[in-house]
Amino acid sequence: MLTCMKIGERGQVTIPKKIRERFGLAPDAEVDFEVIKGQIVLQKKPRRLKLEKWKGRCKKSFSRLGYASVDKFMEDVRGR
């Protein structure tokens, strides 16, 4: 799909709605620009998961099950 757009005075380009919807480019989505073989490539930046808030949440549950760590639980689940 090739779409021609003009660059505005401040260097802005409007991404067509069909493309935004197809690639999940909502307002405030972050994108990366890269030059590959002489062409400009725009890629949606992967969303970072904020896992810090979950750290330590399962400690009590694993203790009640008799596990000292998640690693020990995973070993048992995997049969090692």
N, C-alpha and C positions, 0 to 999 in steps of 0.2 A: 504494500500500500504506500503510494507516494503522494504526499500532500505538500503543496507549496504555501508557505506563510511568509509574511513580511516581518522584519525586525523593526520594532518601534524605536523612537528616539533614545530611550533609556536602555536599549539592548534587550527588551523583553519580547518574547514570542508566546503566542497563545497556542497551547496544545489542543488539537481538535477533540471534541467531546467523546467521539467513538474510541479514540486512542486512550484518553484518560480513563474511560470506563473499562476498557479491555485490560489495562495494566494496573488498575486500582490506584490511580493518581488523584487522590482527594486533596482538597485544600490543606496546606501545611505539610504535604508529603515532601520528603527530602529526596533529591536526585543528585547523581554524580555525572559529571561530564568528563569524557576521556577522548583522547585522539588516538585512533587505531588505524594504521595504514593510511594516514592522510584524511580520515573521515572523523567527524565529530559524532560521538556515541553518547546518548543520554540513557542512564540506567536508574531505575528506582533503587534508592538506598535501602538495604535490608533494615527492618525494624529491630531495634535492640530490646530484648526482653529484660525487664527489671526483676531479676531473680533474687536480688539481695534481701527483699522483704520476706522471702520464703525460707531463708536460712534458719535452721534450727527448729522449724515448725513441727517436725515429726519426731523429735527426740523422745518425748514422753511416750508416744504411741509405740515406737520401736522398743523402748525400755520395758513397757508392759508386756510386749511379746517375747522378751528375753534376749533382745539383741543390743549389743553395745554400740553398733554402728550400722549405717546404711550398707556399707561394704559387706559386712557379715550377712546381712539379710539377703543381699543380691547373690552372694555365693550360694546360700541355701536354696534360693529360688531357682538358680541356674543349675543346681545339682553338683556343685563342685566341692 
